[in-house]
Amino acid sequence: MTESGPSQLPELAAWAASQLPRLIDQACAATVERIPFYRDGSVVDGPELRRSVDENLRFLIAAIGRPASLPLDLAAPSATGRRRAHQGAPLPEVLQCYRLVFTTLWDALLAHTGDNRLPAAAEALLAAAGRIFQLTDQHAIALTEAYRAATAELMRARQARRSALVEALLTGYPGPEAAPWEAAEFLGLHRDGVLVVVAADTRGLAEASLPDVEKRLEDQGIVSGWRLTPAQQLGVVSLQEDRYDKMLTVLRATARARTGLSPAYASVHDTPRALRLAQAALAGLPTGRAQVREFDPSPLAALMVYESDERRRLTTKVLGPVLGLPMDDRATLLETLNAYLDNAGSAERAAEVLHCHANTVRYRLRRIQELTGRSLADPHGVAELAAAAFAVRLEGAGG
């Protein structure tokens, strides 16, 4: 390169600056033509695209005309990256737009030096090509880093907001100027489906026991929102009824700790009640077992959750003598009573379930009647025994 070569770069930069309106037009036209995202203008309209191209061209022109020893001012590409992240523009398209801006400037500089027979300027431009491509890389890196940082901030803010909205639904207090259905809409929960509340123990110190559950459910077309507390991971799941089994499959494959599910419900206003039922289902599982348990859909089960003191009085008053027996004897009688009640009061069908003779079932039932003073032939006695047996079962494994 001749001695005068480097001195030609500032002159080329000055010429490019004088051609800025034309270069902006060319770069914008190429961007709209080649990148469909910018074509419809729904996210980045024409004036916004033009401002961005103007900023980036000025950055490139200024960088070409300055000595290599001076540090680059990367404010423009960083601002573009942040702005596009907030607009939701895809990063590959943003970088492609930037490459078109650089290509427009590079082609114009080459054409200018060739058409005007400026060998020294052309030599300087080609000799400095490595530095020019390096500064474009630095520009692209600054844009990408700013984009990703802004995207991470937006994701954290989005997750924080979603967590707060889930909390609003679970507590029934969405805020002074909002209703529960508004929180549900922000979360994307369907109005025409059913809802299920999920409660799972955390692992360690506030570590999710249903990792990536929102994404896994989303892959099955199921919308959900989640909140992590020190003790539990809580979620509100929205789904069509025909996808209930898919939800169960995902939860069972994901669960790393005890997990309880509420019955499906229709109104978002019932979410606080559903949370209590999901937590009751969780509490009925043995500690330390990674298992998913659905809450019993019977209205009697929900009643006993809400009237826990009365539930305890009921079990003590009705089944107290049975519960006072040695463990094996007590378990046998309770198992027999539950089998009898679950099989429409048929000793024969209960015997099939228990793998014993029907007379054995009848003998055990007589013992229960004698111990409790309640007859299975009396509707009132049946009601009290059934409710008490249900209450004992609701306490979960281990009683």
N, C-alpha and C positions, 0 to 999 in steps of 0.2 A: 504494500500500500504506500502511496506517495506521502510525503510529509504533510501535504495539504489535506490528505484524506480525512483525518479526524475532524478538522475544522469545518468540513462540509456538512456534518451531521446537524449542527444547530441551524444551518441554512435550510436543510431539508425539513427540519421540524418547523421552522418558520413558514416554509411554503405549505406544509400540510395544514398548519393552523389557518392559513388564508383560505384553504379549500374546505374548511370544516363543514359548512352547510351542505355542500355537495356530498361529502363523505358520509355525513349523517343520513342523508336521503338514501344513499346506496346501501349502507349497512342496515337501515330499517327495512328497506324493500327486500333485501336478501333474507332477513330474519323472518319476515311475514311469509315470504314465498316458501322457505324451506322448513320452517318449524310450525306445525299445526297449532301448537299450544298458544303461540302469539297471534295466530291468524284471526281467531274469533274475538280477541280483545276483551273477553269477559273478566279476566283476572288482571292482565296488564294491557291497558288501552293504548291507543296510538300516542297520545301526548306523553304518557308515562314511559313508554318504550323509547321515545325520542329523547327524553331527558336522560334516561339511563345510558343510551348510546353516546350522547353528547359527553356525559361525565367520563365514560371509559375511553373515548377517543382523546379527550383532552389529557387524560392521565398518560396514555401511550405516547402521544406527541411530546408531552413535556419530558417524559422519561428518555425518549430518543435524543432529545436535544441537550441533555445535561450530562456532565462527566460521570463516568462509571463509579467514581469514588464517593459520590454523594448518596446518602441513604434515600430510599424511595418512600414517598408518602403514599401509604396504602389505604388511606381513608376512603377513597372513592369505591374501590372494589369491596371493601368491608361493608360499606353502607349498602351497596347493591345486594350483597349476600344476605344481610339482615332483612332488608326490605322484601326480597323475594321469598324468604322463609316465612315472613309474616303474611305474605299474600298467598302462600300455599303453592307457589310455583315449583315444579319438579327440578331438582338440581341438575340432572343431565341436560335439560333444555336450556337452563340458565347458562351453563358452561358452553353449550353449543352456540348460543347467541353471542357470548363473548368471543369465541373463536372466529365467528363471522365478522365481528367488529375488527379484530386484528387482521384478518385476511383482507378486508376492504382497505385498511390503511397500508398494509404491506404491498398489495398489488398496485395501489396508487403511487407509492414511492418508487417502485421499480419502473412503472410506466413513465413517470415523470423524468427520471434520470435517463431512460433509454430514448424517449421521444425528443428530448432536448439535448441529446448528445453531451451529457455531463459525465465523462468517464471518471473524473476524480470523485464525484458524488456517488456514482454507482459503485466504485471500488470501496469507498468508505462504508456505504450501506451494506454491501456484501461482507466486508471484513467485520463489521459490527453485528452481523446476523446472530452470532452466538449469544452476544449480550442482550440483543433485542428479544430473542426467544426466551432467554433466561428471565428477563423482566416480565414477559407475559406469563411465564410459569408462576412467578412470584405473585403476580396479579391474580391468577386463577386459584392459587393456594389460599391467598388472603380471602378471596370471595367464598371459597369452599369452607374454610374454617369458620368464617363469620356466619355462613348459612347454617352449618351444623350446630354451632353454639346457640344460635337463635332458635333452631328447631328443638334442641334439648330444653331450652328455657320454656318454649311453648308447650312441650310435652309435660314438663314438670307442672306448669301452671294448669294445664288441662287435667292432669291426674289429680292435682290438689282440688280443683273445682269439682270433678266427678266424685271424689271422695267426700267432699262436703255435701254434695247433693244426695249421695247415698245415705249419709248420716241424717240429712233432713227427712228423707223418706222413712228411715228406720225409727226415728224419734217422733215423726209426725209434726215437726216444727221446721218448715222450709224457710221461714223468714217472715218479717213483718209485712212484706209486700208481695208475697208469692204463696201459691197454693201447692199442695202435693203433686197435682197433675202437671203443674208447670215444671217442677223438678224432674218428673218422669219424662217429660218431653225433651228437656235438655239432655237427659241421659240416653235418649233415643228409644225408650221403652215403648212397646206397641200398645195401642189402646184396644185392639181387637183380639188380643191373646190372653193368656193367664200369666200370673206372676208366682214366683217361688222365692222364698228367702232361704239363704244358705248360711249356716254358722259353723265354722271350723276352728278347732284349737290352733293356736300359733305354735311354731316350733322354736325353741330357744327364746331369744329376746326379740319378740315382735317379728318373727320370720314367717313368711307366708307358707302355709301348709298345702295350698292349692296353687302351685307355681304356674304362671302363664295361663291361668284358667280363663281369663277374659278373652284372650286370643284363641284359645282352643275351642271355646264355645262359639266364638264368632265364625270360626271355620266351619261350624255346623249350622250356620244361619241363626244363631241364638244370641240375642243382645243381653248384656249384663253390665252392672256397675258394682264396684267393690270398694270396701274400706278396711284398712288394717288397723287394729287396735293392739295394745300390748298383749292382750289375752286371746283375742279371736280375730279371724279373718271373716268378714261379713259381706254378703253379696245379695243383690236383688236381681233375679233372672227373669227376663221377659221372653215368652216363647209361645208358639202355637201348640195346642194340646197334642198334636201328632208328633211333636219333637221331644216330648217328655222323656221317652226312653233314650233318645240321643243325649239329652242332658245328663241323665243318670250314668250313661256309659262314660262320658267325659269326666264326671266327678269321681266315679269309682277308679278310673285309670289315673287320675291326678292326685287324689287325696293321699296325704302323708301323715294325717292325724285324724282324730275323731271328727266326724262331719255330720251335722244334722240338717234336715230339710223340713220346711214347713209344708203343710198341704197346699196345693195350688189354690189361688184365690183370684178374684176378678178385679176388685177395686183397689186402687193405689192407697186409698185411705186406710185399708186394713193392714198395711205393712208393719206398723208397730206390733200389732197382735201376732202377725205371722212370725216376726222375729222371736217373740217369746216362745212360740211353739217350736221353731227350729232349734232354739237353745235347749228346750226341754228334750227334744229328740237326741241332741248331742249328749246331754247329761245322762241319758239312759244307756250309753255305751260304756264298756269297761275302759278305764283309764289306760292310755298308751296304745290303744288299738286303732290302726288306720282303717277305719270302716265308715261307710256312708249309711245313715239310718233315716228313713222317712218317718215323719210323725204320723201316728195313727189318724186316719181321716174321720174317725167317729167323733160326733159332737160331744160325746161323753168324755173323751180324752181331753179336748180343749177345756171343758168345764172344770175338770180336775186339776189342770195346770193352773188355772186362774184361782181356784179355791184350794190351794195346797194345804192350808190348815184343816179345812173340812175333810179333805182327802185322807189326811193322817188320822183324824178322829174316826172316820168311816172304817178304815182298815182295822184300827185297834178295836172298835166296838163290835164289828161284825166278825172279823177273822182273827181276833186276838188269841183265842184258844188254839187255833191252828198254827198261828205264827209262833206260839210258845213251845211247840213240839221240837224234838231234835231235828237237826237240819235235813237228814235224809227223809224222815217221815213227813215233815212239813212240805218238802219239795214234791214228794210223790202225791200228796193230797191236792196241792195247788195245781200241779200239772194235770191231774185227773179232772178237777173242776173246770179248768180252762178248756180242756179237750171236749168236755161235755157241753159247755156253753157255746164253743165254736162250731159244734156239730148239731145245732138246733135241738139240744136236749135229747140226743139219741145215745143211749149207752152202747148200742151195737157199733155205731160209727166211731164213737170215742175209743172203743176197744181196738178197732182196726188201726187207728192212729197210734195208740199206745202199745200195740202189739201184745195185748193180753186178752183174757176172756171177758165177755160182757158182765158176767157175775162179779168179776173182780172190780170192775168199774162201779157196779151197784153197791158193793160192799164199802168201797172207799167213800162213795157219796153219802151213804148212811152214816159213816163216821163223821163226815163234815157236818151233817145235819145235827147229829147228837152233840158235837162240840160247840156248834154255834147257836143251837136252839132255833134254827130257821129251816123251814121245809121247802124243798124244791117243788112240792106240789102246790104251794101257796104263791100266787103272783107277787105278793109283797116280799116274801122270802127270796124268791128268785131274783127280784130286782135288787135287793140289798146284797145278796151274794155275788151277783154279776158285777155290780158297781164296785164292790170291795175287791173282787178278784182283778178287775180292770185296773183299779188303783194300785194294787201291788205290782202288776205287770208294768205299769207306767213308770214305776220307780227304776226300772231297767235291770240289767244283769246284776246280780248280787243282792237285789232287794233293798 
